[in-house]
Amino acid sequence: MADTTDGTLTSRVYGEDRSTRGQVTLALGRRPGADLPELRYLECATVPAVLKGLGRGGIDLCI
């Protein structure tokens, strides 16, 4: 799990279509549950970008 000392979880949202990624982030919102920290979204449209980002670490949720 990524470092959440600032109270934020990092989510990688993958999808080729920008509007689909936007719908996912809109549906989840900044705080999907009262008992969860805020989510920070990192969007990407290609598999290489997903793999590169995951390889760096710091991702709590990948969609």
Buried (B, 14 or more C-beta within 10 A) or exposed (E): EBEEEEEBBBBBBBBEEEEEBBEBBEEBEEEBEEEEBEBEBBBBBEEEBBEEBBEEEEBBBEE
